[in-house]
Amino acid sequence: MHVGALRIELRIRDMRSLKEKRKVVKSIIADIGRAYPVAVAEVDHQDLWQRADLGVAVVSGSPGHVDRMLAAVQIDLDRRTEIEILGVTRSYLEEEDR
């Protein structure tokens, strides 16, 4: 079993309220969840208008599949005009052979 996680720090452009920000973040989370077999959640900066940290997790039997899924999500987010990616952190957990 291979597990990969992506933490993505975002700046959300042109936000004037937390209500606007939440609408954009919920839309991004829903879009990513529909497009890829991953779990997505907002994990930090819930109280800031123009910032959000998203956590993305994927589990697979193949480390290559984990890498491809995380890379695809990152590319998808990078193409969005309403956000700017400020930072990305990847982490992995691999189960040892039994």
BALOBA-1460 file (C-alpha; in Angstrom, 3 decimals):
// residues 98
<rec num="1" residu="m" x="0.000" y="0.000" z="0.000"/>
<rec num="2" residu="h" x="1.270" y="3.448" z="-0.932"/>
<rec num="3" residu="v" x="-0.144" y="6.702" z="0.414"/>
<rec num="4" residu="g" x="0.664" y="10.182" z="-0.858"/>
<rec num="5" residu="a" x="-0.361" y="13.547" z="0.487"/>
<rec num="6" residu="l" x="-0.146" y="16.988" z="-1.015"/>
<rec num="7" residu="r" x="-0.445" y="20.195" z="0.986"/>
<rec num="8" residu="i" x="-1.098" y="23.172" z="-1.271"/>
<rec num="9" residu="e" x="-0.944" y="26.746" z="0.004"/>
<rec num="10" residu="l" x="-3.207" y="29.013" z="-2.038"/>
<rec num="11" residu="r" x="-3.914" y="32.692" z="-2.407"/>
<rec num="12" residu="i" x="-7.427" y="33.258" z="-3.661"/>
<rec num="13" residu="r" x="-7.632" y="36.346" z="-5.825"/>
<rec num="14" residu="d" x="-10.219" y="39.137" z="-5.502"/>
<rec num="15" residu="m" x="-11.913" y="37.913" z="-2.315"/>
<rec num="16" residu="r" x="-13.808" y="40.454" z="-0.231"/>
<rec num="17" residu="s" x="-15.349" y="38.176" z="2.381"/>
<rec num="18" residu="l" x="-15.093" y="34.758" z="3.989"/>
<rec num="19" residu="k" x="-18.395" y="33.855" z="2.320"/>
<rec num="20" residu="e" x="-16.902" y="34.450" z="-1.156"/>
<rec num="21" residu="k" x="-13.770" y="32.537" z="-0.216"/>
<rec num="22" residu="r" x="-15.729" y="29.539" z="1.074"/>
<rec num="23" residu="k" x="-17.720" y="29.392" z="-2.153"/>
<rec num="24" residu="v" x="-14.516" y="29.258" z="-4.230"/>
<rec num="25" residu="v" x="-12.817" y="26.711" z="-1.936"/>
<rec num="26" residu="k" x="-15.868" y="24.434" z="-1.858"/>
<rec num="27" residu="s" x="-16.046" y="24.582" z="-5.647"/>
<rec num="28" residu="i" x="-12.362" y="23.660" z="-5.992"/>
<rec num="29" residu="i" x="-12.702" y="20.785" z="-3.525"/>
<rec num="30" residu="a" x="-15.774" y="19.440" z="-5.340"/>
<rec num="31" residu="d" x="-14.129" y="19.745" z="-8.787"/>
<rec num="32" residu="i" x="-10.962" y="17.933" z="-7.674"/>
<rec num="33" residu="g" x="-12.983" y="15.234" z="-5.902"/>
<rec num="34" residu="r" x="-15.025" y="14.593" z="-9.046"/>
<rec num="35" residu="a" x="-12.056" y="14.592" z="-11.412"/>
<rec num="36" residu="y" x="-9.615" y="12.408" z="-9.444"/>
<rec num="37" residu="p" x="-9.797" y="9.426" z="-7.078"/>
<rec num="38" residu="v" x="-8.462" y="11.461" z="-4.138"/>
<rec num="39" residu="a" x="-9.679" y="12.905" z="-0.839"/>
<rec num="40" residu="v" x="-9.529" y="16.710" z="-0.503"/>
<rec num="41" residu="a" x="-10.098" y="19.060" z="2.440"/>
<rec num="42" residu="e" x="-9.308" y="22.612" z="3.507"/>
<rec num="43" residu="v" x="-6.745" y="22.111" z="6.280"/>
<rec num="44" residu="d" x="-5.647" y="25.631" z="7.311"/>
<rec num="45" residu="h" x="-6.361" y="29.362" z="7.055"/>
<rec num="46" residu="q" x="-10.124" y="28.937" z="7.350"/>
<rec num="47" residu="d" x="-10.409" y="32.425" z="8.912"/>
<rec num="48" residu="l" x="-8.483" y="34.330" z="6.224"/>
<rec num="49" residu="w" x="-10.225" y="35.802" z="3.171"/>
<rec num="50" residu="q" x="-7.512" y="35.281" z="0.580"/>
<rec num="51" residu="r" x="-5.658" y="32.228" z="1.861"/>
<rec num="52" residu="a" x="-6.393" y="28.516" z="1.983"/>
<rec num="53" residu="d" x="-4.376" y="25.378" z="2.489"/>
<rec num="54" residu="l" x="-5.757" y="22.261" z="0.846"/>
<rec num="55" residu="g" x="-4.804" y="18.732" z="1.772"/>
<rec num="56" residu="v" x="-5.052" y="16.043" z="-0.908"/>
<rec num="57" residu="a" x="-4.574" y="12.330" z="-0.171"/>
<rec num="58" residu="v" x="-4.410" y="9.299" z="-2.430"/>
<rec num="59" residu="v" x="-3.997" y="5.576" z="-1.655"/>
<rec num="60" residu="s" x="-2.849" y="3.057" z="-4.245"/>
<rec num="61" residu="g" x="-1.076" y="-0.218" z="-4.727"/>
<rec num="62" residu="s" x="1.452" y="1.532" z="-6.961"/>
<rec num="63" residu="p" x="3.818" y="4.373" z="-6.030"/>
<rec num="64" residu="g" x="3.758" y="5.545" z="-9.647"/>
<rec num="65" residu="h" x="-0.024" y="5.906" z="-9.532"/>
<rec num="66" residu="v" x="0.234" y="7.973" z="-6.348"/>
<rec num="67" residu="d" x="2.756" y="10.311" z="-8.015"/>
<rec num="68" residu="r" x="0.643" y="10.651" z="-11.165"/>
<rec num="69" residu="m" x="-2.505" y="11.505" z="-9.209"/>
<rec num="70" residu="l" x="-0.781" y="14.113" z="-7.044"/>
<rec num="71" residu="a" x="0.918" y="15.662" z="-10.078"/>
<rec num="72" residu="a" x="-2.381" y="15.799" z="-11.983"/>
<rec num="73" residu="v" x="-4.127" y="17.557" z="-9.099"/>
<rec num="74" residu="q" x="-1.296" y="20.074" z="-8.822"/>
<rec num="75" residu="i" x="-1.408" y="20.781" z="-12.573"/>
<rec num="76" residu="d" x="-5.181" y="21.198" z="-12.420"/>
<rec num="77" residu="l" x="-4.898" y="23.714" z="-9.584"/>
<rec num="78" residu="d" x="-2.064" y="25.555" z="-11.310"/>
<rec num="79" residu="r" x="-4.305" y="26.153" z="-14.346"/>
<rec num="80" residu="r" x="-7.010" y="27.888" z="-12.317"/>
<rec num="81" residu="t" x="-7.060" y="31.639" z="-12.757"/>
<rec num="82" residu="e" x="-8.865" y="32.442" z="-9.507"/>
<rec num="83" residu="i" x="-6.010" y="31.134" z="-7.357"/>
<rec num="84" residu="e" x="-2.244" y="31.376" z="-7.047"/>
<rec num="85" residu="i" x="-0.210" y="28.484" z="-5.633"/>
<rec num="86" residu="l" x="2.145" y="29.796" z="-2.957"/>
<rec num="87" residu="g" x="3.676" y="26.485" z="-1.929"/>
<rec num="88" residu="v" x="3.402" y="22.721" z="-2.297"/>
<rec num="89" residu="t" x="4.552" y="19.987" z="0.060"/>
<rec num="90" residu="r" x="4.438" y="16.286" z="-0.794"/>
<rec num="91" residu="s" x="4.715" y="13.462" z="1.692"/>
<rec num="92" residu="y" x="4.543" y="9.705" z="1.346"/>
<rec num="93" residu="l" x="3.822" y="6.679" z="3.496"/>
<rec num="94" residu="e" x="4.751" y="3.239" z="2.263"/>
<rec num="95" residu="e" x="3.812" y="0.039" z="4.012"/>
<rec num="96" residu="e" x="6.708" y="-2.346" z="4.418"/>
<rec num="97" residu="d" x="6.424" y="-5.786" z="2.844"/>
<rec num="98" residu="r" x="4.856" y="-8.331" z="5.137"/>
